[in-house]
């Protein structure tokens, strides 16, 4: 299984290009961390009233946005990241914040890069596997947050965060019909995905179904209740998962379409950024339905190629 490896990088700016088979999440040195600013969004956002908390913060590169309902596996082995893990497990009920360091280009500033903290997501630690060196940590995105203040830089970042929620929808009938449509399309896409798998013995689950099933279940998280999105908001994010997961990406490479796989992941990244910026559940559902429609057509085409080569 692939995972994200986290290491201490002293580079002023991480490589923005995806790294094949793994990706690095930079935790910049303290001098550079002073150049991190809290991002402000020009669009009005809906924040849960009087809800805030302080949590450990884990920074990632701009192409590592995590959305609610999405799962990710991390390899933590650097001392400060392991300290963050222990803080989250012991004192924060298995929670921390995943966020993106986005480069800020200012012609008036010095040559040294500055960064903005964006796309925060409250995450739950679902599993920890201790290793000889470090730990493999499985996390799940819960809900969007805004980082309003940094209160600690060393040995790891901590900050004050508030939840970001969608606006209350005016037309529930439209919302419900789009939820039903999205769920139907997701299960159709899942059925096509299974046909691409290399082994009949593999578990019949994809990132899409894992995300959707998590989004639909009741979340019993009393300590951060105001940070949990509504059911429909959670479902609206569930389509934003890679089609080419690690269990069958080798099949795609064998069929010489790994290039299209990279372009698909870039397109997915753009959709994730757009979804994180929206505060309209209905609009996000509509975008997700369109995304799944396109993915169904893409997977069907790949199946046609597979049948011709059989």
ChimeraX commands (.cxc) that place a marker at each C-alpha (Angstrom):
marker #1 position 0.00,0.00,0.00 radius 0.5
marker #1 position 1.27,3.42,-0.88 radius 0.5
marker #1 position 1.68,6.08,1.79 radius 0.5
marker #1 position 2.87,9.62,2.25 radius 0.5
marker #1 position 6.29,9.92,3.87 radius 0.5
marker #1 position 6.85,12.94,6.09 radius 0.5
marker #1 position 10.34,14.30,6.57 radius 0.5
marker #1 position 11.92,17.52,7.80 radius 0.5
marker #1 position 12.90,19.60,4.79 radius 0.5
marker #1 position 15.02,22.72,5.12 radius 0.5
marker #1 position 14.25,23.82,1.56 radius 0.5
marker #1 position 12.66,27.26,1.18 radius 0.5
marker #1 position 10.01,25.86,-1.14 radius 0.5
marker #1 position 8.94,22.28,-1.83 radius 0.5
marker #1 position 8.98,20.84,-5.33 radius 0.5
marker #1 position 5.43,21.49,-6.64 radius 0.5
marker #1 position 5.58,18.50,-8.98 radius 0.5
marker #1 position 4.08,15.21,-7.79 radius 0.5
marker #1 position 6.69,12.65,-6.75 radius 0.5
marker #1 position 6.02,9.18,-8.28 radius 0.5
marker #1 position 4.90,6.44,-5.86 radius 0.5
marker #1 position 5.18,8.67,-2.80 radius 0.5
marker #1 position 4.98,12.30,-1.78 radius 0.5
marker #1 position 6.75,14.42,0.78 radius 0.5
marker #1 position 4.98,16.70,3.17 radius 0.5
marker #1 position 7.40,19.48,4.10 radius 0.5
marker #1 position 7.68,20.74,7.64 radius 0.5
marker #1 position 9.80,23.83,7.13 radius 0.5
marker #1 position 12.38,25.14,9.59 radius 0.5
marker #1 position 11.30,27.62,12.26 radius 0.5
marker #1 position 12.72,30.65,10.40 radius 0.5
marker #1 position 10.63,29.83,7.37 radius 0.5
marker #1 position 7.58,29.00,9.46 radius 0.5
marker #1 position 7.54,32.63,10.56 radius 0.5
marker #1 position 6.69,33.43,6.95 radius 0.5
marker #1 position 3.48,31.40,7.06 radius 0.5
marker #1 position 0.40,33.60,7.01 radius 0.5
marker #1 position -3.22,32.77,7.67 radius 0.5
marker #1 position -5.14,32.75,4.40 radius 0.5
marker #1 position -8.12,35.03,4.00 radius 0.5
marker #1 position -10.85,34.18,1.52 radius 0.5
marker #1 position -12.58,36.98,-0.36 radius 0.5
marker #1 position -15.86,35.02,-0.34 radius 0.5
marker #1 position -17.95,35.06,2.86 radius 0.5
marker #1 position -17.74,31.77,4.73 radius 0.5
marker #1 position -20.16,30.21,7.21 radius 0.5
marker #1 position -18.42,29.47,10.49 radius 0.5
marker #1 position -20.11,27.55,13.30 radius 0.5
marker #1 position -20.91,30.16,15.94 radius 0.5
marker #1 position -18.60,30.36,18.96 radius 0.5
marker #1 position -16.75,27.14,18.06 radius 0.5
marker #1 position -12.98,27.04,18.22 radius 0.5
marker #1 position -10.22,24.84,19.58 radius 0.5
marker #1 position -6.45,24.46,19.46 radius 0.5
marker #1 position -5.00,21.44,17.69 radius 0.5
marker #1 position -1.71,20.15,16.28 radius 0.5
marker #1 position -1.25,21.17,12.64 radius 0.5
marker #1 position 0.43,19.07,9.96 radius 0.5
marker #1 position 1.46,20.92,6.76 radius 0.5
marker #1 position 1.45,19.41,3.27 radius 0.5
marker #1 position 2.42,20.50,-0.21 radius 0.5
marker #1 position -0.13,22.21,-2.45 radius 0.5
marker #1 position -0.93,18.99,-4.34 radius 0.5
marker #1 position -1.81,17.09,-1.13 radius 0.5
marker #1 position -5.20,18.60,-0.28 radius 0.5
marker #1 position -7.34,16.30,1.88 radius 0.5
marker #1 position -11.14,16.59,1.67 radius 0.5
marker #1 position -13.74,15.45,4.22 radius 0.5
marker #1 position -14.47,11.68,3.98 radius 0.5
marker #1 position -11.11,11.00,2.27 radius 0.5
marker #1 position -8.62,8.60,3.83 radius 0.5
marker #1 position -4.84,8.73,3.66 radius 0.5
marker #1 position -1.95,6.70,5.05 radius 0.5
marker #1 position 1.12,8.50,6.39 radius 0.5
marker #1 position 4.56,7.25,7.36 radius 0.5
marker #1 position 5.68,9.38,10.30 radius 0.5
marker #1 position 9.29,8.92,11.31 radius 0.5
marker #1 position 10.81,12.34,12.06 radius 0.5
marker #1 position 10.91,13.20,15.78 radius 0.5
marker #1 position 8.64,16.24,15.68 radius 0.5
marker #1 position 5.99,14.42,13.68 radius 0.5
marker #1 position 6.04,11.55,16.16 radius 0.5
marker #1 position 5.64,14.12,18.97 radius 0.5
marker #1 position 2.62,15.53,17.11 radius 0.5
marker #1 position 1.22,12.00,16.82 radius 0.5
marker #1 position 1.55,11.38,20.56 radius 0.5
marker #1 position -0.08,14.74,21.35 radius 0.5
marker #1 position -3.00,13.87,19.08 radius 0.5
marker #1 position -3.44,10.39,20.53 radius 0.5
marker #1 position -3.08,11.25,24.21 radius 0.5
marker #1 position -4.51,14.76,24.63 radius 0.5
marker #1 position -6.61,15.50,21.51 radius 0.5
marker #1 position -8.71,12.32,21.26 radius 0.5
marker #1 position -6.98,11.20,18.02 radius 0.5
marker #1 position -7.49,14.49,16.16 radius 0.5
marker #1 position -5.21,16.97,14.38 radius 0.5
marker #1 position -5.45,19.31,11.39 radius 0.5
marker #1 position -4.16,18.55,7.90 radius 0.5
marker #1 position -3.52,21.73,5.90 radius 0.5
marker #1 position -1.74,22.98,2.80 radius 0.5
marker #1 position 1.20,25.37,2.63 radius 0.5
marker #1 position 0.56,27.43,-0.47 radius 0.5
marker #1 position 3.40,29.60,-1.84 radius 0.5
marker #1 position 2.68,33.33,-1.83 radius 0.5
marker #1 position 4.46,35.34,-4.50 radius 0.5
marker #1 position 5.03,38.96,-3.57 radius 0.5
marker #1 position 7.29,41.05,-5.81 radius 0.5
marker #1 position 7.91,43.48,-2.95 radius 0.5
marker #1 position 9.18,40.80,-0.57 radius 0.5
marker #1 position 12.64,39.29,-0.39 radius 0.5
marker #1 position 13.75,36.35,-2.48 radius 0.5
marker #1 position 12.84,33.99,0.37 radius 0.5
marker #1 position 9.46,32.32,-0.20 radius 0.5
marker #1 position 6.41,32.97,1.96 radius 0.5
marker #1 position 3.49,30.65,2.50 radius 0.5
marker #1 position -0.23,30.83,3.26 radius 0.5
marker #1 position -2.03,28.22,5.35 radius 0.5
marker #1 position -5.04,27.01,3.35 radius 0.5
marker #1 position -7.47,24.12,2.95 radius 0.5
marker #1 position -7.46,22.96,6.56 radius 0.5
marker #1 position -9.21,19.68,7.32 radius 0.5
marker #1 position -9.85,18.18,10.74 radius 0.5
marker #1 position -8.71,14.56,10.64 radius 0.5
marker #1 position -9.31,11.53,12.82 radius 0.5
marker #1 position -6.54,8.97,13.38 radius 0.5
marker #1 position -8.17,5.65,12.49 radius 0.5
marker #1 position -5.21,3.33,13.00 radius 0.5
marker #1 position -1.55,3.43,14.07 radius 0.5
marker #1 position 0.91,0.69,13.18 radius 0.5
marker #1 position 4.16,1.06,15.10 radius 0.5
marker #1 position 7.30,0.33,13.09 radius 0.5
marker #1 position 10.95,-0.11,13.94 radius 0.5
marker #1 position 11.38,3.40,12.55 radius 0.5
marker #1 position 8.33,5.59,13.06 radius 0.5
marker #1 position 4.72,4.62,12.49 radius 0.5
marker #1 position 2.19,4.10,9.72 radius 0.5
marker #1 position -0.84,6.25,10.48 radius 0.5
marker #1 position -4.22,5.94,8.77 radius 0.5
marker #1 position -6.25,9.16,8.88 radius 0.5
marker #1 position -9.72,10.21,7.74 radius 0.5
marker #1 position -10.84,13.72,6.81 radius 0.5
marker #1 position -13.74,14.91,8.98 radius 0.5
marker #1 position -14.56,18.51,8.11 radius 0.5
marker #1 position -13.09,21.76,6.86 radius 0.5
marker #1 position -11.47,24.19,9.26 radius 0.5
marker #1 position -9.94,27.62,9.09 radius 0.5
marker #1 position -6.67,28.27,10.92 radius 0.5
marker #1 position -7.10,31.65,12.59 radius 0.5
marker #1 position -3.91,31.81,14.65 radius 0.5
marker #1 position -0.64,29.95,15.12 radius 0.5
marker #1 position 0.17,29.49,18.81 radius 0.5
marker #1 position 3.19,27.16,18.61 radius 0.5
marker #1 position 6.01,26.60,16.14 radius 0.5
marker #1 position 8.21,24.05,17.91 radius 0.5
marker #1 position 8.54,21.13,18.14 radius 0.5
marker #1 position 5.52,21.07,15.80 radius 0.5
marker #1 position 2.82,23.50,14.73 radius 0.5
marker #1 position -0.27,24.14,16.85 radius 0.5
marker #1 position -2.99,26.63,16.15 radius 0.5
marker #1 position -6.48,27.91,16.87 radius 0.5
marker #1 position -8.99,26.56,14.35 radius 0.5
marker #1 position -12.69,27.11,13.71 radius 0.5
marker #1 position -15.03,24.90,11.65 radius 0.5
marker #1 position -16.17,25.84,8.16 radius 0.5
marker #1 position -19.67,24.68,7.22 radius 0.5
marker #1 position -21.84,25.04,4.13 radius 0.5
marker #1 position -24.67,27.55,4.12 radius 0.5
marker #1 position -28.02,26.10,5.18 radius 0.5
marker #1 position -29.73,24.98,1.94 radius 0.5
marker #1 position -33.01,26.63,0.99 radius 0.5
marker #1 position -34.41,23.83,-1.21 radius 0.5
marker #1 position -34.12,20.47,0.52 radius 0.5
marker #1 position -35.96,18.61,-2.24 radius 0.5
marker #1 position -33.30,19.58,-4.78 radius 0.5
marker #1 position -30.57,18.59,-2.33 radius 0.5
marker #1 position -32.14,15.19,-1.65 radius 0.5
marker #1 position -32.64,14.40,-5.34 radius 0.5
marker #1 position -29.02,15.23,-6.07 radius 0.5
marker #1 position -27.84,13.10,-3.14 radius 0.5
marker #1 position -29.79,10.12,-4.49 radius 0.5
marker #1 position -28.44,10.70,-8.00 radius 0.5
marker #1 position -24.86,10.96,-6.77 radius 0.5
marker #1 position -25.12,7.78,-4.69 radius 0.5
marker #1 position -26.61,5.85,-7.62 radius 0.5
marker #1 position -23.85,7.04,-9.95 radius 0.5
marker #1 position -21.14,6.25,-7.40 radius 0.5
marker #1 position -22.27,2.65,-7.08 radius 0.5
marker #1 position -22.42,2.33,-10.88 radius 0.5
marker #1 position -18.86,3.68,-11.10 radius 0.5
marker #1 position -17.78,1.31,-8.34 radius 0.5
marker #1 position -19.12,-1.66,-10.31 radius 0.5
marker #1 position -17.06,-0.62,-13.34 radius 0.5
marker #1 position -13.96,-0.09,-11.19 radius 0.5
marker #1 position -14.16,-3.62,-9.82 radius 0.5
marker #1 position -14.02,-5.00,-13.36 radius 0.5
marker #1 position -10.64,-3.31,-13.83 radius 0.5
marker #1 position -9.09,-5.12,-10.89 radius 0.5
marker #1 position -6.36,-7.64,-11.55 radius 0.5
marker #1 position -7.43,-10.30,-9.04 radius 0.5
marker #1 position -10.84,-11.73,-8.23 radius 0.5
marker #1 position -9.62,-12.30,-4.66 radius 0.5
marker #1 position -9.15,-8.61,-3.90 radius 0.5
marker #1 position -11.52,-6.89,-1.50 radius 0.5
marker #1 position -14.48,-5.46,-3.39 radius 0.5
marker #1 position -13.99,-1.95,-2.05 radius 0.5
marker #1 position -12.64,1.17,-3.69 radius 0.5
marker #1 position -11.80,4.61,-2.26 radius 0.5
marker #1 position -15.20,5.76,-3.54 radius 0.5
marker #1 position -17.23,3.21,-1.59 radius 0.5
marker #1 position -15.03,3.59,1.49 radius 0.5
marker #1 position -15.59,7.35,1.44 radius 0.5
marker #1 position -19.34,7.09,0.81 radius 0.5
marker #1 position -19.90,4.50,3.53 radius 0.5
marker #1 position -18.00,6.62,6.01 radius 0.5
marker #1 position -19.96,9.74,5.00 radius 0.5
marker #1 position -23.29,7.96,5.52 radius 0.5
marker #1 position -22.65,6.57,8.98 radius 0.5
marker #1 position -23.51,8.38,12.18 radius 0.5
marker #1 position -20.48,10.11,13.65 radius 0.5
marker #1 position -20.28,9.94,17.44 radius 0.5
marker #1 position -17.70,12.62,18.13 radius 0.5
marker #1 position -19.04,14.69,21.01 radius 0.5
marker #1 position -15.83,16.62,21.70 radius 0.5
marker #1 position -15.75,18.22,18.23 radius 0.5
marker #1 position -19.45,18.02,17.37 radius 0.5
marker #1 position -19.59,21.52,15.86 radius 0.5
marker #1 position -16.78,20.55,13.47 radius 0.5
marker #1 position -18.74,17.69,11.88 radius 0.5
marker #1 position -20.43,18.56,8.55 radius 0.5
marker #1 position -24.03,17.59,7.89 radius 0.5
marker #1 position -24.79,14.26,6.24 radius 0.5
marker #1 position -25.42,15.81,2.82 radius 0.5
marker #1 position -22.28,17.93,3.03 radius 0.5
marker #1 position -20.21,14.84,3.81 radius 0.5
marker #1 position -21.75,12.94,0.90 radius 0.5
marker #1 position -21.06,15.86,-1.45 radius 0.5
marker #1 position -17.31,15.30,-0.91 radius 0.5
marker #1 position -17.37,11.50,-1.28 radius 0.5
marker #1 position -16.93,11.48,-5.07 radius 0.5
marker #1 position -13.58,13.26,-4.85 radius 0.5
marker #1 position -11.50,10.08,-4.75 radius 0.5
marker #1 position -8.94,8.70,-7.21 radius 0.5
marker #1 position -10.26,6.19,-9.71 radius 0.5
marker #1 position -6.86,4.54,-10.11 radius 0.5
marker #1 position -6.20,3.41,-6.55 radius 0.5
marker #1 position -3.09,1.45,-5.63 radius 0.5
marker #1 position -4.80,-1.95,-5.89 radius 0.5
marker #1 position -5.12,-1.78,-9.64 radius 0.5
marker #1 position -2.86,1.01,-10.85 radius 0.5
marker #1 position -0.40,-1.66,-12.04 radius 0.5
marker #1 position -3.07,-2.90,-14.43 radius 0.5
marker #1 position -3.35,0.55,-15.97 radius 0.5
marker #1 position 0.42,0.83,-16.33 radius 0.5
marker #1 position 0.54,-2.51,-18.11 radius 0.5
marker #1 position -1.95,-1.10,-20.60 radius 0.5
marker #1 position 0.24,1.95,-21.28 radius 0.5
marker #1 position -2.26,4.49,-19.96 radius 0.5
marker #1 position -0.33,5.68,-16.94 radius 0.5
marker #1 position -0.02,9.09,-18.63 radius 0.5
marker #1 position -3.78,9.50,-18.60 radius 0.5
marker #1 position -3.74,8.40,-14.98 radius 0.5
marker #1 position -1.50,11.37,-14.11 radius 0.5
marker #1 position -3.78,13.77,-15.96 radius 0.5
marker #1 position -6.79,12.29,-14.15 radius 0.5
marker #1 position -5.14,12.94,-10.79 radius 0.5
marker #1 position -4.39,16.54,-11.75 radius 0.5
marker #1 position -8.01,17.01,-12.79 radius 0.5
marker #1 position -9.13,15.50,-9.49 radius 0.5
marker #1 position -6.87,17.89,-7.62 radius 0.5
marker #1 position -8.56,20.86,-9.30 radius 0.5
marker #1 position -11.98,19.48,-8.37 radius 0.5
marker #1 position -10.92,19.01,-4.75 radius 0.5
marker #1 position -9.73,22.62,-4.51 radius 0.5
marker #1 position -12.99,23.86,-5.99 radius 0.5
marker #1 position -15.02,21.70,-3.60 radius 0.5
marker #1 position -13.10,22.97,-0.57 radius 0.5
marker #1 position -13.77,26.59,-1.59 radius 0.5
marker #1 position -17.52,26.15,-2.08 radius 0.5
marker #1 position -20.08,26.85,0.64 radius 0.5
marker #1 position -23.08,25.66,-1.38 radius 0.5
marker #1 position -23.88,21.97,-0.86 radius 0.5
marker #1 position -26.18,21.80,-3.87 radius 0.5
marker #1 position -23.52,23.21,-6.19 radius 0.5
marker #1 position -20.90,20.79,-4.87 radius 0.5
marker #1 position -23.31,17.88,-5.37 radius 0.5
marker #1 position -23.93,18.98,-8.96 radius 0.5
marker #1 position -20.18,19.21,-9.61 radius 0.5
marker #1 position -19.66,15.76,-8.09 radius 0.5
marker #1 position -22.41,14.26,-10.27 radius 0.5
marker #1 position -20.72,15.69,-13.35 radius 0.5
marker #1 position -17.32,14.38,-12.18 radius 0.5
marker #1 position -18.71,10.87,-11.65 radius 0.5
marker #1 position -20.44,10.97,-15.04 radius 0.5
marker #1 position -17.11,11.74,-16.72 radius 0.5
marker #1 position -15.34,9.04,-14.70 radius 0.5
marker #1 position -17.93,6.45,-15.71 radius 0.5
marker #1 position -17.26,7.24,-19.36 radius 0.5
marker #1 position -13.50,7.08,-18.79 radius 0.5
marker #1 position -13.58,3.73,-16.98 radius 0.5
marker #1 position -15.95,2.28,-19.58 radius 0.5
marker #1 position -13.45,3.26,-22.28 radius 0.5
marker #1 position -10.63,1.57,-20.36 radius 0.5
marker #1 position -12.72,-1.56,-20.03 radius 0.5
marker #1 position -13.29,-1.55,-23.79 radius 0.5
marker #1 position -9.52,-1.39,-24.33 radius 0.5
marker #1 position -9.05,-4.19,-21.81 radius 0.5
marker #1 position -11.55,-6.42,-23.62 radius 0.5
marker #1 position -9.78,-5.84,-26.94 radius 0.5
marker #1 position -6.45,-6.87,-25.45 radius 0.5
marker #1 position -7.86,-9.96,-23.74 radius 0.5
marker link #1:1,2 radius 0.2
marker link #1:2,3 radius 0.2
marker link #1:3,4 radius 0.2
marker link #1:4,5 radius 0.2
marker link #1:5,6 radius 0.2
marker link #1:6,7 radius 0.2
marker link #1:7,8 radius 0.2
marker link #1:8,9 radius 0.2
marker link #1:9,10 radius 0.2
marker link #1:10,11 radius 0.2
marker link #1:11,12 radius 0.2
marker link #1:12,13 radius 0.2
marker link #1:13,14 radius 0.2
marker link #1:14,15 radius 0.2
marker link #1:15,16 radius 0.2
marker link #1:16,17 radius 0.2
marker link #1:17,18 radius 0.2
marker link #1:18,19 radius 0.2
marker link #1:19,20 radius 0.2
marker link #1:20,21 radius 0.2
marker link #1:21,22 radius 0.2
marker link #1:22,23 radius 0.2
marker link #1:23,24 radius 0.2
marker link #1:24,25 radius 0.2
marker link #1:25,26 radius 0.2
marker link #1:26,27 radius 0.2
marker link #1:27,28 radius 0.2
marker link #1:28,29 radius 0.2
marker link #1:29,30 radius 0.2
marker link #1:30,31 radius 0.2
marker link #1:31,32 radius 0.2
marker link #1:32,33 radius 0.2
marker link #1:33,34 radius 0.2
marker link #1:34,35 radius 0.2
marker link #1:35,36 radius 0.2
marker link #1:36,37 radius 0.2
marker link #1:37,38 radius 0.2
marker link #1:38,39 radius 0.2
marker link #1:39,40 radius 0.2
marker link #1:40,41 radius 0.2
marker link #1:41,42 radius 0.2
marker link #1:42,43 radius 0.2
marker link #1:43,44 radius 0.2
marker link #1:44,45 radius 0.2
marker link #1:45,46 radius 0.2
marker link #1:46,47 radius 0.2
marker link #1:47,48 radius 0.2
marker link #1:48,49 radius 0.2
marker link #1:49,50 radius 0.2
marker link #1:50,51 radius 0.2
marker link #1:51,52 radius 0.2
marker link #1:52,53 radius 0.2
marker link #1:53,54 radius 0.2
marker link #1:54,55 radius 0.2
marker link #1:55,56 radius 0.2
marker link #1:56,57 radius 0.2
marker link #1:57,58 radius 0.2
marker link #1:58,59 radius 0.2
marker link #1:59,60 radius 0.2
marker link #1:60,61 radius 0.2
marker link #1:61,62 radius 0.2
marker link #1:62,63 radius 0.2
marker link #1:63,64 radius 0.2
marker link #1:64,65 radius 0.2
marker link #1:65,66 radius 0.2
marker link #1:66,67 radius 0.2
marker link #1:67,68 radius 0.2
marker link #1:68,69 radius 0.2
marker link #1:69,70 radius 0.2
marker link #1:70,71 radius 0.2
marker link #1:71,72 radius 0.2
marker link #1:72,73 radius 0.2
marker link #1:73,74 radius 0.2
marker link #1:74,75 radius 0.2
marker link #1:75,76 radius 0.2
marker link #1:76,77 radius 0.2
marker link #1:77,78 radius 0.2
marker link #1:78,79 radius 0.2
marker link #1:79,80 radius 0.2
marker link #1:80,81 radius 0.2
marker link #1:81,82 radius 0.2
marker link #1:82,83 radius 0.2
marker link #1:83,84 radius 0.2
marker link #1:84,85 radius 0.2
marker link #1:85,86 radius 0.2
marker link #1:86,87 radius 0.2
marker link #1:87,88 radius 0.2
marker link #1:88,89 radius 0.2
marker link #1:89,90 radius 0.2
marker link #1:90,91 radius 0.2
marker link #1:91,92 radius 0.2
marker link #1:92,93 radius 0.2
marker link #1:93,94 radius 0.2
marker link #1:94,95 radius 0.2
marker link #1:95,96 radius 0.2
marker link #1:96,97 radius 0.2
marker link #1:97,98 radius 0.2
marker link #1:98,99 radius 0.2
marker link #1:99,100 radius 0.2
marker link #1:100,101 radius 0.2
marker link #1:101,102 radius 0.2
marker link #1:102,103 radius 0.2
marker link #1:103,104 radius 0.2
marker link #1:104,105 radius 0.2
marker link #1:105,106 radius 0.2
marker link #1:106,107 radius 0.2
marker link #1:107,108 radius 0.2
marker link #1:108,109 radius 0.2
marker link #1:109,110 radius 0.2
marker link #1:110,111 radius 0.2
marker link #1:111,112 radius 0.2
marker link #1:112,113 radius 0.2
marker link #1:113,114 radius 0.2
marker link #1:114,115 radius 0.2
marker link #1:115,116 radius 0.2
marker link #1:116,117 radius 0.2
marker link #1:117,118 radius 0.2
marker link #1:118,119 radius 0.2
marker link #1:119,120 radius 0.2
marker link #1:120,121 radius 0.2
marker link #1:121,122 radius 0.2
marker link #1:122,123 radius 0.2
marker link #1:123,124 radius 0.2
marker link #1:124,125 radius 0.2
marker link #1:125,126 radius 0.2
marker link #1:126,127 radius 0.2
marker link #1:127,128 radius 0.2
marker link #1:128,129 radius 0.2
marker link #1:129,130 radius 0.2
marker link #1:130,131 radius 0.2
marker link #1:131,132 radius 0.2
marker link #1:132,133 radius 0.2
marker link #1:133,134 radius 0.2
marker link #1:134,135 radius 0.2
marker link #1:135,136 radius 0.2
marker link #1:136,137 radius 0.2
marker link #1:137,138 radius 0.2
marker link #1:138,139 radius 0.2
marker link #1:139,140 radius 0.2
marker link #1:140,141 radius 0.2
marker link #1:141,142 radius 0.2
marker link #1:142,143 radius 0.2
marker link #1:143,144 radius 0.2
marker link #1:144,145 radius 0.2
marker link #1:145,146 radius 0.2
marker link #1:146,147 radius 0.2
marker link #1:147,148 radius 0.2
marker link #1:148,149 radius 0.2
marker link #1:149,150 radius 0.2
marker link #1:150,151 radius 0.2
marker link #1:151,152 radius 0.2
marker link #1:152,153 radius 0.2
marker link #1:153,154 radius 0.2
marker link #1:154,155 radius 0.2
marker link #1:155,156 radius 0.2
marker link #1:156,157 radius 0.2
marker link #1:157,158 radius 0.2
marker link #1:158,159 radius 0.2
marker link #1:159,160 radius 0.2
marker link #1:160,161 radius 0.2
marker link #1:161,162 radius 0.2
marker link #1:162,163 radius 0.2
marker link #1:163,164 radius 0.2
marker link #1:164,165 radius 0.2
marker link #1:165,166 radius 0.2
marker link #1:166,167 radius 0.2
marker link #1:167,168 radius 0.2
marker link #1:168,169 radius 0.2
marker link #1:169,170 radius 0.2
marker link #1:170,171 radius 0.2
marker link #1:171,172 radius 0.2
marker link #1:172,173 radius 0.2
marker link #1:173,174 radius 0.2
marker link #1:174,175 radius 0.2
marker link #1:175,176 radius 0.2
marker link #1:176,177 radius 0.2
marker link #1:177,178 radius 0.2
marker link #1:178,179 radius 0.2
marker link #1:179,180 radius 0.2
marker link #1:180,181 radius 0.2
marker link #1:181,182 radius 0.2
marker link #1:182,183 radius 0.2
marker link #1:183,184 radius 0.2
marker link #1:184,185 radius 0.2
marker link #1:185,186 radius 0.2
marker link #1:186,187 radius 0.2
marker link #1:187,188 radius 0.2
marker link #1:188,189 radius 0.2
marker link #1:189,190 radius 0.2
marker link #1:190,191 radius 0.2
marker link #1:191,192 radius 0.2
marker link #1:192,193 radius 0.2
marker link #1:193,194 radius 0.2
marker link #1:194,195 radius 0.2
marker link #1:195,196 radius 0.2
marker link #1:196,197 radius 0.2
marker link #1:197,198 radius 0.2
marker link #1:198,199 radius 0.2
marker link #1:199,200 radius 0.2
marker link #1:200,201 radius 0.2
marker link #1:201,202 radius 0.2
marker link #1:202,203 radius 0.2
marker link #1:203,204 radius 0.2
marker link #1:204,205 radius 0.2
marker link #1:205,206 radius 0.2
marker link #1:206,207 radius 0.2
marker link #1:207,208 radius 0.2
marker link #1:208,209 radius 0.2
marker link #1:209,210 radius 0.2
marker link #1:210,211 radius 0.2
marker link #1:211,212 radius 0.2
marker link #1:212,213 radius 0.2
marker link #1:213,214 radius 0.2
marker link #1:214,215 radius 0.2
marker link #1:215,216 radius 0.2
marker link #1:216,217 radius 0.2
marker link #1:217,218 radius 0.2
marker link #1:218,219 radius 0.2
marker link #1:219,220 radius 0.2
marker link #1:220,221 radius 0.2
marker link #1:221,222 radius 0.2
marker link #1:222,223 radius 0.2
marker link #1:223,224 radius 0.2
marker link #1:224,225 radius 0.2
marker link #1:225,226 radius 0.2
marker link #1:226,227 radius 0.2
marker link #1:227,228 radius 0.2
marker link #1:228,229 radius 0.2
marker link #1:229,230 radius 0.2
marker link #1:230,231 radius 0.2
marker link #1:231,232 radius 0.2
marker link #1:232,233 radius 0.2
marker link #1:233,234 radius 0.2
marker link #1:234,235 radius 0.2
marker link #1:235,236 radius 0.2
marker link #1:236,237 radius 0.2
marker link #1:237,238 radius 0.2
marker link #1:238,239 radius 0.2
marker link #1:239,240 radius 0.2
marker link #1:240,241 radius 0.2
marker link #1:241,242 radius 0.2
marker link #1:242,243 radius 0.2
marker link #1:243,244 radius 0.2
marker link #1:244,245 radius 0.2
marker link #1:245,246 radius 0.2
marker link #1:246,247 radius 0.2
marker link #1:247,248 radius 0.2
marker link #1:248,249 radius 0.2
marker link #1:249,250 radius 0.2
marker link #1:250,251 radius 0.2
marker link #1:251,252 radius 0.2
marker link #1:252,253 radius 0.2
marker link #1:253,254 radius 0.2
marker link #1:254,255 radius 0.2
marker link #1:255,256 radius 0.2
marker link #1:256,257 radius 0.2
marker link #1:257,258 radius 0.2
marker link #1:258,259 radius 0.2
marker link #1:259,260 radius 0.2
marker link #1:260,261 radius 0.2
marker link #1:261,262 radius 0.2
marker link #1:262,263 radius 0.2
marker link #1:263,264 radius 0.2
marker link #1:264,265 radius 0.2
marker link #1:265,266 radius 0.2
marker link #1:266,267 radius 0.2
marker link #1:267,268 radius 0.2
marker link #1:268,269 radius 0.2
marker link #1:269,270 radius 0.2
marker link #1:270,271 radius 0.2
marker link #1:271,272 radius 0.2
marker link #1:272,273 radius 0.2
marker link #1:273,274 radius 0.2
marker link #1:274,275 radius 0.2
marker link #1:275,276 radius 0.2
marker link #1:276,277 radius 0.2
marker link #1:277,278 radius 0.2
marker link #1:278,279 radius 0.2
marker link #1:279,280 radius 0.2
marker link #1:280,281 radius 0.2
marker link #1:281,282 radius 0.2
marker link #1:282,283 radius 0.2
marker link #1:283,284 radius 0.2
marker link #1:284,285 radius 0.2
marker link #1:285,286 radius 0.2
marker link #1:286,287 radius 0.2
marker link #1:287,288 radius 0.2
marker link #1:288,289 radius 0.2
marker link #1:289,290 radius 0.2
marker link #1:290,291 radius 0.2
marker link #1:291,292 radius 0.2
marker link #1:292,293 radius 0.2
marker link #1:293,294 radius 0.2
marker link #1:294,295 radius 0.2
marker link #1:295,296 radius 0.2
marker link #1:296,297 radius 0.2
marker link #1:297,298 radius 0.2
marker link #1:298,299 radius 0.2
marker link #1:299,300 radius 0.2
marker link #1:300,301 radius 0.2
marker link #1:301,302 radius 0.2
marker link #1:302,303 radius 0.2
marker link #1:303,304 radius 0.2
marker link #1:304,305 radius 0.2
marker link #1:305,306 radius 0.2
marker link #1:306,307 radius 0.2
marker link #1:307,308 radius 0.2
marker link #1:308,309 radius 0.2
marker link #1:309,310 radius 0.2
view
